[in-house]
């Protein structure tokens, strides 16, 4: 499936301002201002000025929160987003309810207590983010994430992403039977997205700390409906590094 840009000239605009550059700018600014977030249930709240708000918007981290305080701007980060900024980019500190700065290990344990599959979902999130995909929640489509080639204002999302763990111990318990696969693929097709499963193998590592992520491996698979017209002898199939089922 080719990227669906939302207007003429937007692809050129995206190419001139790549997401990797925007995220790098955000990282530098967060470090410069020694930005700190507040742990709040299943999210992290960050108070920002206009410059940081713009960078968070452009890099697609978090969502603005409307408050009664007109002189303050707040962004709400999901668990994966907050941990990515803390652990992977090392540009954000998170303060707990007790007023202390939480270590990566403490955040890891806290997020796991809130979301049992956090180690797998975070590995998938960070895997896609490292490849400069914009990753957003896929709750409205019944998947874990949706992946965009660039900012959602410029292009439609291309992939509906399921984060799965290797083997029979998959905590999500999805795609176990053919009817699950069929329904999910049909849903993705109806919203013009390709189903991407990212399968995480823990390699027998216990998820006691974020250091286990170094040993995790991932395998990507796209799942699409079979189209007889694409299987004719006079046509060539797609060539890429991602497995298709």
SETOR-761732 format. One line per field, with one value per residue: residue number from 1; residue in one letter; x, y, z of N, C-alpha, C in turn. Coordinates in Angstrom, 3 decimals, padded with zeros to 6 digits. Example, Ala and Ser with C-alpha at 12.3 -4.5 7.8 and 13.67 -1.06 7.14 Angstrom:
<atoms>
resi [1; 2]
resn [A; S]
n.px [013.190; 012.850]
n.py [-005.690; -002.250]
n.pz [007.800; 007.080]
ca.px [012.300; 013.670]
ca.py [-004.500; -001.060]
ca.pz [007.800; 007.140]
c.px [013.200; 012.900]
c.py [-003.300; 000.030]
c.pz [007.800; 007.870]
</atoms>
This chain:
<atoms>
resi [1; 2; 3; 4; 5; 6; 7; 8; 9; 10; 11; 12; 13; 14; 15; 16; 17; 18; 19; 20; 21; 22; 23; 24; 25; 26; 27; 28; 29; 30; 31; 32; 33; 34; 35; 36; 37; 38; 39; 40; 41; 42; 43; 44; 45; 46; 47; 48; 49; 50; 51; 52; 53; 54; 55; 56; 57; 58; 59; 60; 61; 62; 63; 64; 65; 66; 67; 68; 69; 70; 71; 72; 73; 74; 75; 76; 77; 78; 79; 80; 81; 82; 83; 84; 85; 86; 87; 88; 89; 90; 91; 92; 93; 94; 95; 96; 97; 98; 99; 100; 101; 102; 103; 104; 105; 106; 107; 108; 109; 110; 111; 112; 113; 114; 115; 116; 117; 118; 119; 120; 121; 122; 123; 124; 125; 126; 127; 128; 129; 130; 131; 132; 133; 134; 135; 136; 137; 138; 139; 140; 141; 142; 143; 144; 145; 146; 147; 148; 149; 150; 151; 152; 153; 154; 155; 156; 157; 158; 159; 160; 161; 162; 163; 164; 165; 166; 167; 168; 169; 170; 171; 172; 173; 174; 175; 176; 177; 178; 179; 180; 181; 182; 183; 184; 185; 186; 187; 188; 189; 190; 191; 192; 193; 194; 195; 196; 197; 198; 199; 200; 201; 202; 203; 204; 205; 206; 207; 208; 209; 210; 211; 212; 213; 214; 215; 216; 217; 218; 219; 220; 221; 222; 223; 224; 225; 226; 227; 228; 229; 230; 231; 232; 233; 234; 235; 236; 237; 238; 239; 240; 241; 242; 243; 244; 245]
resn [X; X; X; X; X; X; X; X; X; X; X; X; X; X; X; X; X; X; X; X; X; X; X; X; X; X; X; X; X; X; X; X; X; X; X; X; X; X; X; X; X; X; X; X; X; X; X; X; X; X; X; X; X; X; X; X; X; X; X; X; X; X; X; X; X; X; X; X; X; X; X; X; X; X; X; X; X; X; X; X; X; X; X; X; X; X; X; X; X; X; X; X; X; X; X; X; X; X; X; X; X; X; X; X; X; X; X; X; X; X; X; X; X; X; X; X; X; X; X; X; X; X; X; X; X; X; X; X; X; X; X; X; X; X; X; X; X; X; X; X; X; X; X; X; X; X; X; X; X; X; X; X; X; X; X; X; X; X; X; X; X; X; X; X; X; X; X; X; X; X; X; X; X; X; X; X; X; X; X; X; X; X; X; X; X; X; X; X; X; X; X; X; X; X; X; X; X; X; X; X; X; X; X; X; X; X; X; X; X; X; X; X; X; X; X; X; X; X; X; X; X; X; X; X; X; X; X; X; X; X; X; X; X; X; X; X; X; X; X; X; X; X; X; X; X]
n.px [000.847; 000.642; 001.858; -000.580; -000.856; -002.093; -002.503; -001.516; 001.931; 002.686; 004.248; 006.774; 007.191; 007.361; 009.661; 011.556; 011.675; 012.482; 011.265; 013.155; 014.896; 013.235; 012.591; 015.125; 015.566; 013.600; 014.562; 016.993; 016.005; 014.437; 016.427; 017.996; 016.288; 015.954; 013.675; 010.876; 008.493; 005.253; 004.167; 001.141; -001.243; -001.855; -000.276; 001.953; 002.362; 003.400; 004.620; 004.897; 006.504; 005.709; 007.501; 008.415; 005.944; 005.273; 007.289; 006.721; 004.232; 004.908; 006.627; 004.983; 004.544; 002.696; -000.314; -002.005; -003.301; -006.221; -006.566; -007.669; -005.832; -004.573; -002.027; -000.378; 000.778; 000.042; 001.120; 000.035; 001.510; 001.516; 002.253; 004.223; 005.285; 006.321; 008.239; 009.937; 011.057; 012.356; 013.997; 015.090; 015.753; 016.709; 016.021; 014.117; 012.885; 011.037; 008.749; 007.550; 004.570; 005.448; 007.208; 009.811; 012.439; 011.999; 013.759; 014.828; 014.388; 012.499; 010.372; 009.876; 008.972; 006.675; 005.085; 004.748; 003.152; 000.823; 000.203; 000.162; 001.332; 003.297; 006.210; 006.357; 004.733; 006.129; 008.593; 007.842; 006.826; 009.153; 010.799; 009.573; 009.616; 012.368; 012.850; 011.918; 009.176; 006.038; 004.234; 001.137; -001.670; -003.730; -006.258; -008.846; -009.130; -009.012; -006.489; -003.037; -001.314; -001.081; 000.760; 002.487; 003.937; 004.882; 004.021; 000.663; -000.946; -000.083; -000.067; -001.883; -002.210; -000.368; -000.106; -001.758; -001.037; -000.197; 001.035; 002.701; 003.649; 006.172; 005.435; 003.239; 002.502; 001.382; 000.260; -001.708; -003.442; -004.443; -005.349; -005.431; -007.093; -008.433; -010.663; -010.287; -008.075; -009.148; -011.264; -009.813; -008.120; -010.030; -011.181; -008.974; -008.580; -010.892; -010.410; -008.322; -005.698; -002.723; -002.341; 000.004; 001.912; 003.974; 006.177; 007.430; 010.230; 011.291; 013.513; 013.920; 014.431; 013.935; 011.638; 012.595; 013.895; 014.553; 016.799; 016.498; 015.461; 017.477; 018.033; 015.789; 014.215; 012.735; 010.217; 008.793; 005.661; 003.512; 000.060; -002.214; -005.183; -005.661; -005.298; -006.397; -005.740; -003.249; -001.622; -001.076; 000.799; 002.071; 002.665; 004.638; 005.407; 005.356; 008.405; 010.183; 011.641; 010.010; 008.150; 005.377; 002.108]
n.py [-001.192; 002.143; 005.268; 007.620; 010.755; 013.816; 016.030; 018.054; 018.438; 017.880; 015.645; 016.460; 018.459; 016.957; 015.447; 017.452; 018.134; 015.942; 013.377; 012.355; 014.500; 016.361; 015.031; 014.902; 017.609; 018.049; 016.380; 017.681; 020.138; 019.361; 018.353; 020.624; 022.356; 020.861; 019.238; 018.043; 015.535; 014.729; 011.961; 010.403; 008.309; 006.285; 007.711; 010.428; 013.751; 016.764; 019.973; 022.655; 025.221; 027.503; 026.878; 024.241; 022.970; 023.210; 021.631; 019.120; 018.693; 018.641; 016.465; 014.497; 013.492; 012.706; 014.483; 017.625; 018.988; 020.487; 023.054; 025.042; 026.942; 029.507; 030.413; 028.262; 025.357; 022.014; 018.700; 015.417; 012.366; 009.064; 005.848; 004.388; 006.427; 008.231; 006.614; 006.121; 008.643; 008.983; 006.650; 005.735; 008.094; 009.660; 012.229; 013.216; 013.585; 011.936; 012.641; 011.198; 010.541; 010.943; 012.984; 012.476; 011.907; 009.452; 006.487; 004.742; 002.033; 002.041; 003.333; 001.460; -000.765; 000.384; 001.019; -001.548; -002.589; -001.284; -002.022; -005.063; -006.147; -004.368; -004.552; -005.855; -004.216; -001.825; -002.495; -002.895; -000.352; 001.290; 000.080; 000.740; 003.527; 004.015; 003.532; 005.756; 006.006; 007.517; 006.891; 006.092; 005.663; 002.837; 002.282; 002.976; 001.470; -001.102; -002.170; -002.182; -000.034; 002.640; 003.379; 006.039; 007.534; 010.108; 013.213; 013.099; 015.130; 015.451; 013.022; 009.971; 007.219; 004.224; 001.640; -000.672; -001.764; -004.666; -005.709; -008.484; -011.357; -013.865; -017.314; -019.543; -018.175; -015.714; -012.792; -011.142; -012.693; -012.792; -013.244; -016.003; -017.821; -018.551; -016.966; -014.674; -013.522; -013.076; -011.230; -009.067; -008.350; -007.657; -005.427; -003.676; -003.344; -001.961; 000.549; 001.357; 000.409; -001.494; -004.541; -004.955; -007.151; -007.219; -009.244; -010.164; -011.631; -012.789; -014.215; -015.790; -014.010; -012.521; -010.047; -008.120; -005.722; -002.778; -003.440; -005.877; -005.490; -005.237; -007.769; -008.684; -009.659; -008.811; -009.559; -008.702; -008.872; -008.551; -008.798; -009.588; -009.647; -012.219; -011.590; -012.617; -011.386; -010.372; -012.490; -013.417; -014.817; -012.980; -010.844; -009.218; -009.768; -007.884; -006.547; -006.523; -006.117; -007.139; -009.777; -011.404; -012.649]
n.pz [000.000; -000.917; 000.441; 001.556; 000.956; 002.308; 000.787; -002.031; -002.597; -000.003; 000.505; -000.375; 001.492; 003.839; 003.287; 003.282; 005.904; 007.857; 010.122; 011.895; 012.288; 013.550; 015.951; 017.060; 017.538; 019.471; 021.511; 022.181; 023.141; 025.354; 027.018; 027.366; 028.805; 031.042; 031.452; 033.257; 034.089; 035.438; 037.182; 036.604; 037.290; 034.602; 032.853; 031.922; 032.840; 031.384; 031.829; 029.648; 027.601; 024.886; 022.807; 023.341; 023.298; 020.615; 019.452; 020.582; 019.447; 016.681; 016.579; 017.401; 020.056; 022.813; 023.878; 023.866; 026.900; 028.002; 030.299; 033.126; 033.636; 032.027; 031.550; 031.462; 029.741; 029.151; 028.427; 027.803; 028.143; 026.893; 028.413; 026.960; 025.356; 027.272; 028.555; 026.448; 025.951; 028.381; 028.787; 026.278; 024.762; 026.757; 027.789; 029.479; 032.770; 035.288; 037.833; 040.764; 042.788; 045.333; 045.119; 044.356; 041.943; 039.564; 038.864; 035.862; 036.268; 038.329; 037.061; 035.056; 036.563; 037.636; 035.362; 034.350; 036.368; 035.873; 033.307; 032.067; 029.768; 029.132; 028.698; 026.165; 024.510; 024.716; 023.582; 020.922; 020.299; 020.627; 018.745; 016.290; 016.470; 016.475; 013.859; 012.747; 012.345; 012.985; 015.836; 017.069; 019.330; 018.676; 019.433; 018.555; 016.303; 017.118; 017.517; 018.677; 018.001; 015.555; 012.625; 011.161; 008.275; 008.451; 010.009; 011.232; 010.202; 007.672; 006.302; 005.858; 008.172; 007.614; 008.601; 010.717; 013.834; 015.625; 018.692; 019.605; 021.550; 021.320; 020.845; 022.764; 024.977; 024.707; 026.027; 025.159; 023.695; 021.042; 017.557; 017.514; 016.315; 013.027; 012.419; 013.937; 012.665; 010.116; 010.637; 011.700; 009.569; 007.652; 008.905; 008.982; 006.232; 005.564; 006.510; 005.052; 005.755; 006.330; 007.985; 010.435; 012.176; 014.921; 016.267; 019.329; 020.707; 023.716; 024.298; 026.522; 028.555; 031.690; 032.567; 034.518; 034.638; 032.594; 031.138; 029.978; 027.499; 025.637; 024.865; 023.673; 020.650; 017.485; 015.059; 012.027; 010.417; 007.714; 007.122; 004.711; 002.637; 000.244; -003.147; -006.176; -008.638; -008.244; -008.431; -010.899; -013.625; -015.200; -013.656; -011.187; -007.774; -004.650; -003.410; -000.575; 002.706; 004.643; 005.977; 004.439; 005.066]
ca.px [000.000; 001.432; 001.439; -001.664; -000.627; -003.369; -002.595; -000.435; 003.138; 002.967; 005.359; 008.000; 007.321; 007.826; 011.041; 012.417; 011.725; 012.282; 010.884; 014.363; 015.408; 012.316; 012.766; 016.420; 015.366; 012.850; 015.481; 017.924; 015.280; 014.060; 017.649; 018.413; 015.417; 015.871; 012.234; 010.405; 007.084; 004.594; 003.518; -000.282; -001.912; -001.274; 000.316; 002.881; 002.000; 004.573; 004.342; 005.797; 006.277; 005.224; 008.489; 008.353; 004.627; 005.360; 008.131; 005.974; 003.211; 005.527; 007.218; 003.877; 004.641; 001.685; -001.436; -002.219; -004.391; -006.845; -006.748; -008.187; -004.688; -004.266; -000.605; 000.369; 000.430; 000.378; 001.010; -000.143; 002.239; 001.204; 003.355; 005.296; 005.900; 007.107; 009.409; 010.843; 011.793; 013.218; 014.947; 015.777; 016.322; 017.363; 015.799; 013.001; 012.851; 009.651; 008.612; 006.452; 003.655; 006.181; 008.077; 011.165; 012.662; 011.983; 014.768; 014.246; 013.928; 011.261; 009.325; 009.614; 008.135; 005.379; 004.311; 004.362; 002.045; -000.373; -000.058; 000.886; 002.087; 004.117; 007.507; 006.171; 004.219; 007.185; 009.592; 007.290; 006.777; 010.503; 011.301; 009.037; 010.106; 013.774; 012.823; 011.368; 007.738; 005.226; 003.431; 000.020; -002.573; -004.626; -007.438; -010.083; -009.158; -008.906; -005.105; -002.228; -000.793; -001.097; 002.056; 002.463; 005.222; 005.270; 003.002; -000.699; -001.554; 000.417; -000.251; -002.693; -001.437; -000.263; -000.143; -002.386; 000.025; -000.446; 002.235; 002.486; 004.823; 006.472; 005.036; 001.858; 002.247; 001.011; -000.668; -002.831; -004.369; -005.105; -004.987; -005.241; -007.897; -008.530; -011.707; -009.682; -007.242; -010.026; -011.969; -008.865; -007.675; -011.159; -011.299; -007.865; -008.839; -011.988; -009.886; -007.160; -004.451; -002.178; -002.117; 001.396; 002.146; 005.369; 006.255; 008.578; 010.783; 012.038; 014.731; 013.983; 014.847; 012.909; 011.457; 012.746; 014.417; 014.574; 017.975; 016.091; 015.094; 018.626; 018.049; 014.568; 014.277; 011.408; 009.981; 007.645; 004.895; 002.287; -000.984; -003.163; -006.087; -005.134; -005.962; -005.987; -005.166; -001.846; -000.899; -000.955; 002.179; 002.675; 002.849; 005.621; 004.940; 006.106; 009.721; 010.660; 012.250; 009.022; 007.444; 003.928; 001.386]
ca.py [000.000; 003.355; 006.316; 008.481; 012.113; 014.513; 017.180; 018.222; 019.064; 017.524; 014.703; 017.265; 019.137; 015.961; 015.101; 018.577; 018.225; 014.550; 013.174; 012.157; 015.834; 016.987; 014.346; 015.341; 018.962; 017.887; 015.806; 018.733; 021.132; 018.777; 018.279; 021.990; 022.926; 019.902; 019.038; 016.989; 015.195; 014.279; 010.669; 010.507; 007.067; 005.573; 008.671; 011.410; 015.115; 017.621; 021.391; 023.115; 026.543; 027.452; 026.224; 022.795; 022.512; 023.091; 020.479; 017.910; 018.534; 018.284; 015.129; 013.585; 012.890; 013.206; 015.288; 018.768; 018.930; 021.785; 023.331; 026.375; 027.844; 029.982; 030.701; 027.011; 024.350; 020.666; 017.597; 014.121; 011.313; 007.674; 005.168; 004.081; 007.685; 008.758; 005.773; 006.304; 009.877; 008.796; 005.545; 005.657; 009.382; 010.226; 013.674; 013.562; 013.020; 011.798; 012.778; 010.410; 011.196; 011.286; 014.116; 012.055; 011.551; 008.008; 005.878; 003.941; 000.765; 002.296; 003.585; 000.165; -001.550; 001.055; 000.839; -002.968; -002.821; -000.703; -002.655; -006.328; -006.407; -003.194; -004.862; -006.167; -003.047; -000.820; -002.944; -002.623; 001.111; 001.814; -000.485; 001.547; 004.900; 004.034; 003.541; 007.078; 006.021; 008.147; 005.813; 006.574; 004.630; 002.266; 001.799; 003.146; 000.451; -002.413; -002.638; -001.497; 001.234; 002.919; 003.931; 007.049; 007.841; 011.422; 013.776; 012.763; 016.227; 015.403; 011.730; 008.991; 006.096; 003.110; 000.336; -000.957; -002.587; -005.518; -006.121; -009.855; -012.033; -015.135; -018.538; -019.715; -017.424; -014.351; -012.278; -010.476; -013.740; -012.419; -013.948; -017.417; -018.618; -017.926; -015.943; -013.444; -012.964; -012.610; -010.025; -007.971; -007.931; -006.966; -004.116; -002.842; -003.018; -000.993; 001.886; 001.547; 000.170; -002.840; -005.097; -005.287; -007.776; -007.175; -010.345; -009.967; -012.825; -012.374; -015.030; -016.308; -012.967; -012.105; -008.595; -007.492; -004.374; -002.439; -003.996; -007.069; -005.098; -005.431; -009.165; -008.964; -009.539; -008.623; -009.991; -008.003; -009.587; -007.916; -009.770; -008.989; -010.578; -012.710; -011.046; -013.444; -010.584; -010.125; -013.754; -013.812; -015.096; -011.838; -009.767; -009.491; -009.459; -006.838; -006.935; -005.743; -006.937; -007.567; -010.991; -011.317; -013.884]
ca.pz [000.000; -001.028; 001.383; 001.083; 001.433; 002.461; -000.100; -002.997; -002.086; 001.385; 000.538; -000.459; 002.782; 004.800; 002.947; 003.640; 007.369; 008.272; 011.509; 012.697; 012.613; 014.513; 017.235; 017.574; 018.073; 020.710; 022.489; 022.612; 023.918; 026.646; 027.822; 027.679; 029.828; 032.155; 031.562; 034.153; 033.981; 036.666; 037.021; 036.928; 036.936; 033.453; 031.933; 032.487; 032.463; 031.226; 031.642; 028.591; 027.035; 023.502; 021.951; 023.552; 022.838; 019.162; 019.119; 020.935; 018.416; 015.406; 016.678; 017.747; 021.382; 023.723; 023.403; 024.772; 027.866; 028.237; 031.717; 033.434; 033.785; 030.688; 031.419; 031.455; 028.752; 029.616; 027.485; 028.434; 027.448; 027.221; 029.095; 026.010; 024.948; 028.387; 028.801; 025.318; 026.187; 029.563; 028.695; 024.990; 024.373; 027.954; 027.763; 030.353; 034.111; 035.761; 039.284; 041.287; 043.711; 046.544; 044.845; 043.997; 040.542; 039.418; 037.994; 034.777; 036.838; 039.072; 036.064; 034.418; 037.468; 037.780; 034.138; 034.289; 037.304; 035.268; 032.023; 032.153; 028.538; 028.828; 028.071; 024.746; 023.796; 024.628; 022.606; 019.591; 020.125; 020.432; 017.488; 015.190; 016.624; 016.045; 012.393; 012.395; 012.149; 014.022; 016.420; 017.866; 019.830; 017.678; 020.156; 017.793; 015.247; 017.728; 017.497; 019.688; 017.482; 014.121; 012.251; 010.105; 007.640; 008.956; 010.880; 010.801; 009.452; 006.304; 005.652; 006.580; 008.699; 006.675; 009.253; 011.991; 014.426; 016.782; 019.413; 020.065; 022.082; 020.672; 021.527; 023.205; 026.200; 024.332; 027.022; 024.496; 023.281; 019.798; 016.325; 017.821; 015.389; 011.721; 012.403; 014.466; 011.604; 009.049; 011.076; 011.859; 008.238; 007.012; 009.531; 008.504; 004.836; 005.459; 006.837; 004.170; 006.468; 006.274; 009.315; 010.723; 013.476; 015.360; 017.229; 020.213; 021.347; 024.905; 024.394; 027.891; 029.489; 032.637; 032.433; 035.825; 034.453; 031.164; 030.467; 029.239; 026.140; 024.760; 024.422; 022.933; 019.197; 016.896; 013.681; 011.452; 009.400; 007.238; 006.791; 003.773; 001.960; -001.026; -004.323; -007.323; -009.713; -007.957; -008.508; -012.302; -013.996; -015.880; -012.701; -010.148; -006.439; -003.940; -002.888; 000.569; 003.757; 005.607; 005.591; 004.232; 005.343]
c.px [000.885; 000.957; 000.394; -001.481; -001.933; -003.502; -001.403; 000.742; 003.514; 004.100; 006.694; 008.258; 007.859; 009.284; 012.017; 012.590; 011.489; 011.995; 012.104; 014.941; 014.543; 012.487; 014.092; 016.330; 014.616; 013.768; 016.425; 017.233; 014.887; 015.264; 018.064; 017.591; 015.244; 014.403; 011.894; 008.904; 006.551; 003.857; 002.073; -001.002; -001.202; -000.653; 001.289; 002.505; 003.249; 004.114; 005.368; 005.497; 005.871; 006.190; 008.435; 007.014; 004.643; 006.173; 007.433; 004.892; 003.814; 006.121; 006.209; 004.146; 003.578; 000.591; -001.659; -003.420; -004.924; -007.091; -007.286; -007.066; -004.213; -002.767; 000.249; -000.146; 000.910; 000.199; 000.902; 000.521; 001.718; 002.431; 004.523; 006.034; 006.814; 008.376; 010.409; 011.689; 012.754; 014.347; 015.749; 016.465; 016.999; 017.231; 014.655; 013.171; 011.400; 009.641; 007.378; 005.582; 004.341; 007.159; 009.490; 011.244; 012.789; 013.097; 014.069; 013.687; 012.615; 010.101; 008.906; 008.660; 006.741; 004.514; 003.889; 003.187; 000.732; -000.778; 000.795; 001.773; 003.012; 005.476; 007.398; 005.713; 005.300; 008.254; 009.113; 007.273; 008.172; 011.115; 010.838; 009.533; 011.569; 013.873; 012.167; 009.916; 007.101; 004.251; 002.379; -000.833; -003.506; -005.928; -008.704; -010.218; -009.025; -007.514; -004.321; -001.785; -001.188; 000.201; 001.924; 003.861; 005.767; 004.118; 001.601; -001.416; -001.163; 000.035; -001.124; -001.790; -001.487; -000.489; -000.966; -001.528; -000.492; 000.893; 001.974; 003.780; 004.955; 005.957; 003.598; 001.520; 001.881; -000.075; -001.864; -003.868; -005.102; -004.558; -004.701; -005.993; -008.077; -009.569; -011.183; -008.865; -008.121; -010.709; -011.025; -008.398; -008.789; -011.316; -010.207; -008.091; -009.901; -011.538; -008.558; -005.834; -004.025; -001.936; -000.663; 001.472; 003.637; 005.490; 007.556; 008.968; 011.645; 013.344; 015.020; 014.508; 013.676; 012.846; 011.516; 013.244; 014.450; 015.792; 017.638; 015.792; 016.233; 018.640; 016.788; 014.824; 012.856; 011.383; 008.708; 006.967; 003.686; 001.316; -002.014; -004.057; -005.473; -005.980; -005.503; -005.321; -003.686; -000.996; -000.782; 000.518; 002.868; 002.833; 003.875; 005.081; 005.800; 007.429; 010.095; 011.170; 011.284; 008.279; 005.978; 003.308; 000.126]
c.py [001.245; 004.392; 007.219; 009.866; 012.901; 015.746; 017.259; 018.948; 018.677; 016.505; 015.445; 017.991; 018.185; 015.598; 016.202; 018.723; 016.838; 014.423; 012.975; 013.495; 016.505; 016.365; 014.745; 016.735; 018.908; 017.373; 016.871; 019.752; 020.604; 018.682; 019.677; 022.584; 022.003; 019.592; 017.853; 016.782; 014.692; 012.979; 010.777; 009.271; 006.377; 006.519; 009.569; 012.783; 015.984; 019.048; 021.961; 024.567; 026.389; 026.715; 024.710; 022.219; 022.294; 021.863; 019.161; 017.635; 018.034; 016.890; 014.072; 012.784; 013.522; 014.002; 016.431; 018.545; 020.333; 021.953; 024.743; 027.400; 028.288; 030.208; 029.443; 026.089; 022.990; 019.671; 016.294; 013.052; 009.948; 007.014; 004.885; 005.351; 008.222; 007.936; 005.888; 007.565; 009.733; 007.812; 005.548; 006.970; 010.110; 011.753; 014.126; 012.859; 012.991; 011.814; 012.008; 011.198; 011.605; 012.441; 013.761; 011.730; 010.036; 007.538; 005.107; 002.627; 000.938; 002.573; 002.291; -000.667; -000.937; 000.823; -000.620; -003.267; -002.284; -001.419; -003.924; -006.577; -005.246; -003.546; -005.136; -004.933; -001.971; -001.219; -002.658; -001.126; 001.660; 001.312; 000.359; 002.991; 005.023; 004.044; 004.805; 007.036; 006.805; 007.096; 006.416; 005.402; 004.151; 001.770; 001.888; 002.126; -000.970; -003.013; -001.843; -000.113; 001.408; 003.648; 004.843; 007.257; 009.184; 011.933; 013.450; 013.892; 016.192; 014.127; 010.830; 007.866; 004.929; 001.757; 000.370; -002.042; -003.374; -005.912; -007.483; -010.427; -013.412; -016.302; -018.536; -018.903; -015.972; -013.837; -011.591; -011.480; -013.453; -013.209; -015.427; -018.324; -017.831; -016.815; -014.619; -012.745; -012.328; -011.297; -008.828; -007.447; -007.180; -005.557; -003.173; -002.425; -001.957; 000.427; 002.127; 001.457; -001.278; -003.318; -005.515; -005.906; -007.714; -008.151; -010.223; -011.291; -012.375; -013.125; -015.447; -015.292; -012.585; -010.584; -007.885; -006.056; -004.065; -002.968; -005.245; -006.746; -005.302; -006.828; -009.554; -008.816; -009.424; -009.139; -009.325; -008.882; -008.751; -009.005; -009.076; -010.068; -010.974; -012.174; -011.836; -012.641; -010.297; -011.383; -014.264; -013.957; -013.903; -010.636; -010.180; -009.040; -008.388; -007.375; -005.998; -006.684; -007.428; -008.783; -010.724; -012.686; -013.898]
c.pz [000.000; 000.004; 000.766; 001.711; 001.395; 001.579; -001.024; -002.350; -000.675; 001.501; 000.493; 000.856; 003.838; 004.550; 003.351; 005.151; 007.955; 009.768; 012.406; 013.152; 013.677; 015.895; 017.869; 018.180; 019.401; 021.820; 023.050; 023.505; 025.291; 027.575; 028.282; 028.820; 031.038; 032.483; 032.454; 033.961; 035.302; 036.394; 037.491; 036.409; 035.768; 032.436; 032.668; 031.952; 032.449; 031.000; 030.669; 028.220; 025.578; 022.584; 022.090; 023.107; 021.335; 018.764; 019.459; 019.908; 017.112; 015.427; 017.095; 019.008; 022.260; 023.042; 024.382; 025.668; 028.086; 029.737; 031.896; 033.567; 032.409; 030.469; 031.374; 030.351; 029.245; 028.471; 028.274; 027.576; 027.870; 027.838; 028.161; 025.581; 026.042; 028.603; 027.661; 025.507; 027.367; 029.298; 027.397; 024.615; 025.529; 028.024; 028.665; 031.694; 034.583; 037.282; 039.742; 042.254; 045.003; 046.342; 044.439; 042.509; 040.435; 038.475; 036.879; 035.304; 037.598; 038.124; 035.393; 035.279; 037.595; 036.545; 033.961; 035.220; 036.755; 033.975; 031.938; 030.944; 028.180; 028.216; 026.577; 023.978; 023.673; 023.616; 021.188; 019.315; 019.816; 019.131; 016.296; 015.258; 016.177; 014.523; 011.853; 011.921; 013.287; 014.526; 017.340; 018.340; 018.719; 018.264; 019.320; 016.666; 015.809; 017.671; 018.536; 019.229; 016.022; 013.806; 011.041; 009.547; 008.115; 009.817; 010.348; 010.060; 007.982; 005.571; 006.517; 007.102; 007.721; 007.333; 010.531; 012.641; 015.631; 017.392; 020.048; 020.613; 021.451; 021.509; 021.989; 024.444; 025.904; 025.269; 026.396; 024.012; 021.995; 018.622; 016.581; 016.853; 014.103; 011.683; 012.947; 013.392; 010.525; 009.428; 011.164; 010.512; 007.520; 007.578; 009.034; 007.049; 004.685; 005.792; 006.116; 004.923; 006.275; 007.694; 009.456; 012.111; 013.756; 016.528; 018.021; 020.845; 022.516; 025.065; 025.838; 028.905; 030.395; 032.634; 033.778; 035.734; 032.967; 030.425; 029.661; 027.782; 025.153; 024.158; 023.664; 021.427; 018.651; 015.464; 013.185; 010.399; 009.006; 006.806; 005.912; 003.183; 000.625; -002.171; -005.542; -008.438; -009.493; -008.085; -009.940; -012.675; -014.635; -014.969; -011.662; -008.819; -005.795; -003.408; -001.765; 001.628; 004.803; 005.117; 005.401; 004.475; 004.502]
</atoms>
